Amino acid sequence: MYYDNETLIYFKGNFVKAKDAGMDLYGQSLHYGYSVFEGIKSYNTDSGTRIFKAKEHYERLKRSAELMYIPFDYSVSELTDLTYELLERNGFTDAYIRPLVTCSPNMSLSKGKESYLSLLAWEWSNGYLADKMKIMTSGFQRPNPNAFKVEAKVGGHYVNSILACQDAKDKGYDEALLLDEYGNVAESSGANIFYEKNGTLFTPAKGSILPGITRQTVFEICSELNIPVKETFFKPEEMRGADAAFFCGTAAEIVGLDSLDNVPFTKNWKDTASEKVQQAYLKLVRSSVVVNI
């Protein structure tokens, strides 16, 4: 699904076949989830392959490494150039890109001594979610921000995501909606969330969420389209039965939701401000020029 015998990756300073790469069994990243990563998309445009918001993603990767005390010396321009080379070597256009920074062998609970960059990619022409998703309020909470650096994209944090998502699927839903420690809506297992009421969009304020790059893009689109949007804390009951709602993220893109806890969102998706945001986003990522929004 992700690679074949000819797929190339960037691994420890060289382009090698994915099947020939391996991880050190004594590495901190394997044992403790002590790694940082990104999820990035590239798109086929009229002027060729374009990575969407490469600068923002690689700035966050570097910031995540800094927050986790992982030494990491690549510049944003180096990372971007390597990624375009990786796509070209594999002949990829519409692709999902996974930069991963792992640490050297170390069995102690101390900061990383040395890091290794891996760049992986695979063909992916659409989001991993589809409109009309049925979601449930999860019994799993987002990690307490006083216990983790929740603004960093850290490998170990996603055990929480796996548990919440699988629990929802086992109960017949498509995805989970996680709350913070105070019972406020936070995000899904891997995407930010907005809901719509009377033409205004609402999204959880920063605190327990990973403030995503797609989330920021939604703010920028709303500004361009004159759609009011508010960052605030709210409970799941304030969302239930609203006009519309959507998840957003690099992989998910913008995906409309059908219901929360079996309570449908009430407005026809085609008649919502949320649908306008979705269409503007899809147009933006396929643009052949960099749009400064």
C-alpha angles and dihedrals in degrees: 000000000000105000145359134204092285101044114121127212133180107246129171095337101320141078107245138161112276091231091060098052122096142180126237108249090216095055122125091227093062096044101038107019087247099159139101128218147168137219113218133171131212123199137200109243135174089266097045137270115346128186109220113236095340092164094055093047095048093045087055092047090055091046091050090053090049092051091050094047091243114149109235123163106176116119123228091248092051091050092048094049092048090050094052089048090051091052092047094048090053096040092238125155109157099040146145113233124204117192109190128188114199132178136240125256110300126142095186125093094247136111122287118277096197135004135210126209121219123183116195129176139177135180113271123161101178143030120278092238133059132215120268095046118174110218136183135207104256128226087218115088129212112259115276108259089223089060100043140025091250093179089064120083098232127173096227093054091068095070083079089054094050092051094049096044095047092046090055093049092048087056094051100263130119098228146354131249110211125206130209124245090275095054095257121138111263115167144293124276090278112359142057121249138222130182129197130222126170092344096309124111121219126196133175116272120240117278112088098017134090098237098224131214090234089051089056090048089055089055089051093048091049090052090052093047095041092240111153114236129183131196108211145134115262141162124244091250088065089059099045111102094008120147095262144331139196144189119227132194142125094271097033094042103189114333124179120227127225102199147344117224089347092304107122124226103245111219127078105259092229090059097053136097085231091065090052089054090049093052093045090052093050089050092047097053091050093049115122091216131057108256115206098222 
